[in-house]
Amino acid sequence: MIYFKNQNSSIKNTIDKFEKPIVSIIITVENNLNYINFCLQEIFKNKNNIPYEIIITHDSSNDENVNIYNDIGNIRTIRNGKNLSYILKCNNAVKYAKGKYILFLNNNTKVKKDWLKFLVDLIEKDELIGIVGSKLVDINGRLKQAGGIVFQDAGGWDYGKLDEAEKPEYNYVKEVDYISSVSMMIRKDLWEDIGGFDEGYTSDLYADIDLAFEIRKRGYKVMYQPESVVVYYEEKYNKKIKHCNDLDRKKIMNKWHGVLKKQHFERGKHVFWARDRSFDKRTILVIDRIIPQYDKDAGSRNTYQYLRLLAEMGLNVKFLGDSFCGDELYSRELQQLGIEVLYGTWYKANYKRWMKENAKKINYVYLNRPYIAIKYLEFIKRNTNAKIIYHGQDIHYVRELKKYEIDKNEKTLKRSENYKKIEHELFKQVDTIFTVSQTEQKLIKDIVPNKEVIKIPIFYYELCKKKLTSFESRKNIMFVGGFKHPPNVDGIKWFVKKIFPNILKKIPSMKFYIIGSNPTKEILDLNSDNIIVKGFVSDEELANLYNQVKLVVIPLRYGAGVKGKTIEAIYNQVPIVTTNFGIEGLTEINEVITPHNKANEFAQQIVDIYFDNEKLTKISQSYIKYIEKYFMKKNAVDQVKIALK
């Protein structure tokens, strides 16, 4: 702990000094040194190397020890010549601020880990964010505010007050009506354009509300960042404050009457829209097996990318994972995109109730995978008027039928028949069908000729990858694919047994890297001097491997749909040797990749081109054009827009 009283020399050794602070933290003090001591200690503990300064403003403080902070490190104290209100103190203190952002922080607070980092990260990510604020909790961890709602009568409501702070509905980034200046960051240039807090208000609550309205008037957003957590030791509410609030509420009513009538609701009504200002957005509920673990399998990556795209296209996106597990890492990824993730025991028991209560507000439901979609389809059709979009990732019964042609197992055939019943029923009952495969698009249209069947890119990219390192400096080959997917297990076993030994006869130094999550024991047992089973790797390590190997192999003997591993290798411009199943469903793919289905032909193709760096370079260059034509973000946006008409 850092104790400040009468310890000036130790403070100098503790506090950083930044010549060019990004954030100016303004703290008002009212006669309580213990509060400010504690508040500063927590700021110093959780600074995250973000350049900042602290401006302590006070006037009526009887404790001269406040002045011990003056000009120590990055702290300055501003003592006003007379007693000023909270609003006047804040306006005056900003005149001394050097930062790009102004952050108002009450002195009776305790900031938590990364609080400042998350505020800065969010406002820096979007130039149209004018204000961003923290999640406020009390000393017991209960919620004090997850952003504020303003109703048509200009009454302010601390959304979620006294509820459990970790509930999903309080933990996604969202636009809000206002943010409390207990912990609120604003762009300094906007603050100056507005002229600061309106000094005609007595209460800080309505000064906060008025400032938020001014921000939106200028085309900016007011945002709530749940990862920035601040404990607020709120003081008791008295009748004098209530009287001031009533007067200020009437001022808001008069000043913003038109906006309140058009953009706000009657008190307590339509909270579903009011809590994240989604009244003018279309709502889409996306349902899949689990929260997408985008770095572990192609299907999850596909779901994640389209969730992100839907949010970027301005929809109000809700996600429900059938497991109802709130995986901390992956759920946070979605929540930081502004997506509400419905998880936990309450939603598991009450998801039907939630759907019924919000049925009129849900415009679309996007169902993924047949065994998940069929579970929810009937209830959604019976209880909502939402347009239903279905994406199976691939046609499962076709995949299982192709597997049966290899293993001749009656259980495989039975699975295929069961999937066929489910998938045909889904095709008939939903409104729109997404597929990633040109082949499957034709098949589905033959089954349901009157349905809207849209081919979407399995993955999309915003930019093409830069030119690769020379093939002269590369070596070895690689496979990428998750091993919960049976075709990948079968393909690797076939490659290692029937193909790789013939390659090693010609190129004995070659190493084969097997990359993918959840490798089975039989895959792990393949490890040897020439076979390296790495299993799951990070995106960073995978990118490095793509920059090191000469070839990617896709030795699939059955499957369906489009293979994410194929598109990923094409995007990374690493030449592919594959069977038909590795490239099926891809438009005009035979112009850039020739398949090899027999073991000896597959092996010979690898041997033939492995040392031909000129040919490898030409293949790589042809991949760039293919990605630009079919797998850019615009392709995905255009197809999704058709479904959302």
N, C-alpha and C positions, 0 to 999 in steps of 0.2 A: 504493500500500500504506500501511496505517496501522501505525506502530510505537509501542508503548505504553510501553516501558521508559524511565523518566525523561522522559516527555513529557506530564506531567499537563495542562499548559495547552492543548496541541493536542487532547487527548482531549475536553476540555470543549467545544471548538468543533465536534467531530465527532459526538458522540453525542446522540441525541434524548432528551428526557425527557417521559414521559407521566404525567399525574396519575392517570388511570384506565386502566391497562393491561388489555387483554383477555386476553393470554397472559403467564404467568409462566414464563420459561425458566430451568430449574434445571440448572446445570452443576457437576459434581463435579471437583475438581482433586487430582492426586496428583503433586507434585514435578516438574512439567514445564511451565515458563512458555511454552516455544515452542509447545506444543500449544494452550494457552488463547489466546495471542496470535492464532494463525492462525484458530482457531475463531471468535473474536469479530470479526475482520476480515471473515470471510465472512458472518456474521450481519448486520453493518451494511451490507454491500453488497447484501443480498437481503432487506431488511426489508419491502418492499411497503406501507409506510405503515400497517401493522397496529400498533396500540398494544400495546407489550410492555414488560416489564421483564426484567432478567437478574439472577439470584441465583447467585453463585459460592460454593459451599460447599467448605471445605477444613479439614483439621485437622493432618495430619502433613506438610504442605508445608514444606520447608526454605527455600523461596524467598520471602523477605519481599516481593518485588516483586508478588506476587499482590494485596497490600493497596493498591497504587496505584490499583486500580479502584474502591475503596470510595467510594460516594456521588458518583460521577461520572456525570452524565446519568441514565440509567435502570439503572445497575449498582449492585448492593450485594454486598458480600462477607460471608459468614458464616464466622467461624473458630470451630470447635468447641473446647471446653476440653480435649478428650482425643481420642485416635485412635478414630474410628468406622468401622464397615464402610460399604460403599457404600449398603446398605439403610437404615442408621440415619442416614447423612448426608442422604439424600433425604427421609426422613420429617421430620427436623428442619428442613430448608430450606423445606419446604412451609408451615410455620407462619408464615413471613414473607411468603408470597405474597399479592398483591392481585388477581391475575387471575381471570377466570371459568374459564380453562383452565390446567392445569399441563402444561408440556412438559418432559420429561426429555431432556437432550441430553448425550451423552458429549463430553468436551473434545477427544478425539482424532478429531474429525470435521470435514468441510468441507461446509457446506450449499450446495445448488445453487439456481439461480434459481427464485423463486416457491415454494420448499419450504414456507414457513409459510402462504402464502396458500391453497395447496391443502388443507392440513390443516384450517385454519379454515373454509374454504368447505364442506368435506364435513361436518364435525361440526355446523355451523350449519344445514345443510340438513335434518337429521333429528334430532329430539329424542331418539330412541331409540339414537343412537350414543353409547356411553360412552367408548370409546377409539378413536383413529385413529393410525396409524403410517406411517412413510416406507418407501420402497424403499431398501435399503442396498446399496451397491456398494463394491468395493475401488478402490484407486488406479488400476488398469488398466481400470476400467469393468465388470469381471465382477461378477456378482450375489453378494451375501452373504446377503440374505434378501428374499423376497417374501412376507412374513408367515410365521408359524410353524405347524407341524402338531404336535399332541400325539397319540401313539398310546395304545392301551389299557394299555401298560406304563408310562405316564406319561413316556416318553421324548420329548424335544422335538427337532424337526427343522427346520432353517432351509431352507424350501422354495426350491429352485432354486439352492442355493449352488454357486458357481463356474461356473454356466452363463452364457450370453449374456443380458445384462440386458434387451435390447430384444425378446426373443422375445414373441409375442403372449400366451402363457399367464402372463406376469408383468406385464402392463400393463393390467389392468382392475381397477376398484374391486371389492373383494370382502370378505365376512366371513371371518375367520380364527380359528384357535384361540387364538393369542396374538400380541402385538407386542413386539418387543425395545425395552427402555427406552434403547437407543442413541439412538433418536428416537421418542418416544411421547408423545402428548397425551391427557389425561384431563380430564373435567369435575371441577372442584374440589369441587362439592357431593357428587359420587359418591365421590371420594377420601376425603372426610371421613366419609361414611356408612360406608364400608368400614373406615376406620381406617388407610389407607395400606398400604404394603408390610408383609406379615406378617414380623415380626422373628425368627420362628422359623427362617427360611431363611438359609442362608449364601451361596448363589449368587444373583446377580441374575437368571440365567435362570429359576430356579424361582420366584423372587419375581414375575417378570413373568407366568409361567404361572398362578400362584395368583391374581394380581390379575385376570387375564382371566376366570378361572372365577367369581370373585366378582362381576364385572361382569355376566356372563350370568345368574347366580343372581338378580340384581335386575331381569332383564328387558331388559337393554341389550345392544348389539352391540359387537363388537371388529372394527374395519375397517382394511383396508390401502388406502393411497392411493399408487398408483404414480407419480403426477406430482410427488409430494414426494420428491426424490432427495437422499440424504445419502451422502457418501463416508466410509467408516469405516476408519480406520487401526488394525485390530484387533491387539492385542498377542498374544504367543505363549501358547499353552495349555499349562498344566503339570499334573503329576500331582496336585498338591495340590488344584487346582480340580476335576479329574476326581473325586477322592474326595468332595469336598463335594457335587458334582452327584449322585453315586450316593446319598448320604444324603438329599438333598433330594427326589430322585425318589421314594424310598420314602415320604416324608412326603406327597407329592402323591397317591401310590397309596392311602394310608390315608384321607386327607381326602376325596378326590373319587372313591372307588372306584365308587359307583353311576353317576355321570355318565360316567366313563371307559368303563364297560361298555356303557352305553346309546347314547352319542353318538360314540364313537371306535372306530377300527379297529385290527386287529392291525398290528404294525409293517410298513410298506412296502406294505400292501394298500389297495385302493380309493382311491388318491391322487386320482383324478378327482373324487371327492366330498370327500375330506378337505381338499384345498387351498383350497376355498371354502365349506366347511361346507354342502354342498348335499345331504347324505344324506337330508334329509326334504323335498326339493323335486322336482318333476317337471321333467325336462329337455326343452327344445325346441330343435331345430336349425332355424334359418331360413336358406333359401338364396335368393339373388337375383342379379341380373346383376352389380352392383357394390355397394360400401358406399354406402348411400343418401345421395345429395346432395340433401337434403330441401328446399333452397331453389332448386333448378333445374328440377324437374319434378314433376308431381302423383303419378306412380307411386312415385318415390323418397320423397316426403313421406308417402305412404300406408304404405309399408314401414317408414319410420322411426317413425311414430306407433304402429304396432302392435308394433314391437319394444319401444318404451318402455312400452306398455301391458302387454305380457306380463311385462316385468321388474317393473313395479309390482304386478302380480297375484301375484307371488311365485314365478314360474317361474325355473328356472336356464336362462338364454338364451344360446345360442351362435349366432354369425352367420358364414356362409360366403358370400363374394362370388365369383362364378365367375371374375372377373378375377384374384383372389388378390392384388390390389394393396392395400397398406396406406396409403391416403390419410390423411395425418397429421391434417388437420382433422376429417374426417368419422368416421374410425375412433376418434379420441379422444372424440368426442361419445358414441358408443356405449359405449366403455370406461368413461367416467365415469358411465354409467347402470348399470354393473355387468354389462355384456354382454361376453363373451369373443369377440373377432373373430379368425377363423382366416385369416391372410394370410401371404404370403411364399413363398419358393421351396420350403421344406420341405413346407408344406401343399399347395402346387400338385402336388408329386410324390407326396405321401403321404396325401391326404385319404381315400382308400379304406381305407388301413391304419388311420387314426385312427377312421373310422366302425366298422370291424370290431372294433377293440380296445375301443371304448366302446358297442358295439351294445346291450348289455343295460341300459345306463344312459340311453339315449335313448328317451323316451316318445312324442315327437311330432316329425315333420318337416314344416315349413311351406315348400312350394315356391311360387315366384313366377315368372310369365311362362312361356308354353308352351315356347319354345325353350330355356329354362334347365331347366325342370322335367323335360322328356323326357330330358335328358342324364343326370339323376341317378336317375330313377324306378326303373328296373329293378334297379340295384345296391342301392338302399335297401330295396326289397321283398324281395330275395333274402337280404340280410345283416342285417336288423333286423326287429324286431316292432313298430316304431313305427307309430302312427296317422299317416297321411299326409293333410295338408291342402293343398289346391291353390288358389291365387288367380292368375288370369290377368291381373288388372288390367282387362282387357276381353276380349271374344271377338274374337280377332284375325281369324279368317276372315270374320266378319260385317263388320268394318271394311273389309277389303280388297275384299269383294264390293260394298260401297257405293261404294268408290272406283272400282271397275271400271264401275259404272253411269254415272260421270262421264267417266272418261278413255278407256274402251273399249280399254284396253291389255291384250293377251293375257297379258303378264307379270304384271300385277296379278291377273288371273283365276287364273293358275297358282299365285301366292302364296296366294291365298284357298283353293284346293283343297288345297295342302300343309298350311296351318294347320288346315284342317278335319280332316284325318287325324290330325294330332298332338293337337289339342284333344279330339276325340272319344275317342281312346285314353286321354288323361289323365282325362277324365270317368269312363271305365269302370274305370280302375285304382286311382284314389285313394279314400280313405275319405270325405272331406268336401270340399266345394267352397265357397269363398267367392266372392261376387260383390258388387259395389257397386250393381248395377242391378236394379231390379224387372223390367224387360223381359227381361234376360238370365237372371234367376232362373227365369222361366217357361220360357224356351227350353231351358235346361239340364235342367230337370225333365222336359220332353217327351222329351229325348234319353236320360236315365238316370233314370227315374221312381222307382227304389228308392234313389237316393243322397241323402245329407244335403246339401242346398244352402242355404246361409245367406247372407242379405243383410246386409252390414256397411256402416256409414257409410264413405264414401271418406276423409273427414276427421272428426275429432271435436273438440269444444271443451269446456273446463272451465267457462267462463263466457261469457255473451253480451257482445258489445261494448257499451260505454257509448254514450249518445246521440251522434249525429253533429253535426258543425258544420252550420250552416244552409246550405241549398242556394242561398240568395241570394248567398253569398260564394264559391260554386264555379263552375268553368267547365271546358270541354273534355271529351273522351271518351278512353277507354283500352281497350286489349286486353292481356291477360296470358296467356302460354303459351309453353312451350319449343318451339324450332324444329327440334329433332331429330324432332319429331312431325309427319309430313307433312300431316295435316289442318289444322294451324295455318298452315303455309306457304300451302296452297291457299286457306284462308279469308281470309287477309290480302290476298292478291293479288286475290281476287274483290271484297273490300270496297273496296279502293283504286281498282280499275278501274270497278266497276259501281255502287257505292253512295256513296262519299264525295264524288265530284264533284257529285252532286245535292244533298247536304247543304250544300256550300260555296256553292251558288247562293243558298241561303236564309240561311245563317249563315257569311259569308265569314271571320269572325275565329276560327272554331273551329280548335282544334289537336287532332290525333289522336296519342296517345302509344302506341307499340308497345313492350311490355315482355316480355322473355323471354330465356332463355339460348340461346346458339348460333345467333344469327340468320344466315341464309344470305346470300350476296352479293346475291341478288335482293331480299331483304328490306332489307338495308342501303342498297341503291340507291334505296329509296323515300324516303329523307330529303329533306325540302323545307321551305319556310316553314311549311306547315301539318301536316306529318307529321314527328314526332320519334321516331326509332328509338333507344331507350335501351339495348336489349339487356338483359343481366343486371343486376339491381339488388339491393342488400341488402334484407333483410326490413324494416329500418328505413325505407329510402327508399320501398319499396313501400307500407308503411303510410301514409306521408306522401302519396303519390299518391292512395291510396284516399280520403284526407280532403280532397283538392283537386278531383277530377273530379266531373262531374255524372252521367255514365253510363259503364257498361262495355258494350262490344259483344262478341258472340261469334258471328261470321259463318261458322260451320262448314257445309260442304256435304256432309260425310260424317264417319263416325266410329262408335264403339261405346262401350259402357259409360257411366259417369257422368263428367262433366267436372269436374275439380278446380277449374278456373277459375270455374265457375258457383257452386259452393259457397263458394269464397273471397269472391266478390263479394257473395253473399247474406249471409255472415257480416259483411262490412264494411258492409252495408246500403246499397250503392250500386246504384241501379236498373239493370236489365239489359235490353238489346235483343238478341235472339238468334233463331236459326233453331231448328227442331225438334231438330237434332242437339246443340245446346247444353244442352238440358234433358231429353233422352231418358233413360229409366230411373229418373227421380226420382219418388218416390211423391207423388201429389196436387199435382204442381208446377203444373199448369194453373190451379190456384186462385190462384196468385200471379204467374205469368208467362205471357203470351200470345206464342207464337212468330210470327215473320214470315219466310217462306221466299223470297219474291220480292224482288229488289233494290229495286224502287220502293217496296214496302210497308215494307221495312226502313228505308230512308232517311226515308220519311214519318213513321214512328213516332218516330224520333229528333227530327225537326223539331217534331213535335206536342207532345212532352213536355219538350223542352229548357228552355223558359222557364217552364213550369208548375210552380213550386216547391211549391205546395200538393199537386199530384198526386205529385210526386217524393217528398215527405215521407210521404204515405200508403203508397206502394209500399215505401219504406224500412221503415216500421213493420211492414208485413206480413211482411217478411223475418225479423224478430226471432222471431216466433211459429213460423215454419217451422224455423229453426235449433233452437229450444227443443224442438220436437216430434221431430225426426229426427236431429239431429247433435250431441247432447251426449255427453259421455264415457260416461254411464250406458248409452246405446244401444249403444255399442261393447262395453262390458264384458259386457252381458247376452248379446250374440250370440257373443262369444268363449267365454264360459262353456259355452254349448251345445256348441260344437265340442270342448271339453276334457273333456267328461263321459266 
